[in-house]
Amino acid sequence: MSKKKKIIIGIVAVIVAAAAVVTAVIVIRTKSGSGDSKVSVYADKVSDVMYQNTLSVTKFTGMVEAADTLEIKKDAEKTVKEVLVSEGDTVEVGTPLFTYDVEDLTDKRDSAKLELESLNNDLEGYNAQIDQLTSEKKEASKEQQLDYTLQIQQVQTQQKQCQYNITSKQAEIKKYDDSINNATVNSTMAGLVKKINNDNSSVDDAGQSDAFMTIISTGDYRVKGKIDEQ
């Protein structure tokens, strides 16, 4: 037998074996339909059947990091009084992290309350003046009524300005109250305290914005890397 014939016979044998494998797959998948004539028949590629046990794993390099990060900015208008945690501490949702110094805010709020009390007294005086002028106008002659009208309008203008000042002062006091009540900053995420910016700087060494405190989540992690078309 010539060498050429041997090669031809070998190729035919491979084709026959592949066809047998494909046929077996078709028969098995057809029988799995439990006699249902509407069940579709699927044919696998020879390469898929012959190499289905081959495990191909692609490896990449990268950096393992937490799945979530919480950066807490410090209020620039406030001074941190006390830091309640340290780097490496584990925290839960609601754990106190640090407190602000509110002594100055308390003094400002108390001063604003005194100003509000004074404004309320002024408003009562304007209301009384308007009532008095209105009553006198009714008893005045026609020649005097115009003068009373002008006086009432003048006091009403002062009254409206006083009401506006009262509203503004109330908003100011509410702002102080909110700041005082929220003097303690709590964690909104369970995790690990990664970094505390004790020097209170707003920029890190790389020139980028830096948080006062950074917390990373624990449990879930991800790998951060770079890939290209190669």
Secondary structure, 3 states (H helix, E strand, C coil): CCHHHHHHHHHHHHHHHHHHHHHHHHHHHHHCCCCCCCCCCCCCCHHHHHCCCCCCCCCCCEEEEECCEEEECCCCCCCEEEECCCCCCEECCCCEEEEECCHHHHHHHHHHHHHHHHHHHHHHHHHHHHHHHHHHHHHCCHHHHHHHHHHHHHHHHHHHHHHHHHHHHHHHHHHHHHHHHCCEEECCCCEEEEEECCCCCCECCCCCECCCEEEECCCCEEEEECCCCC
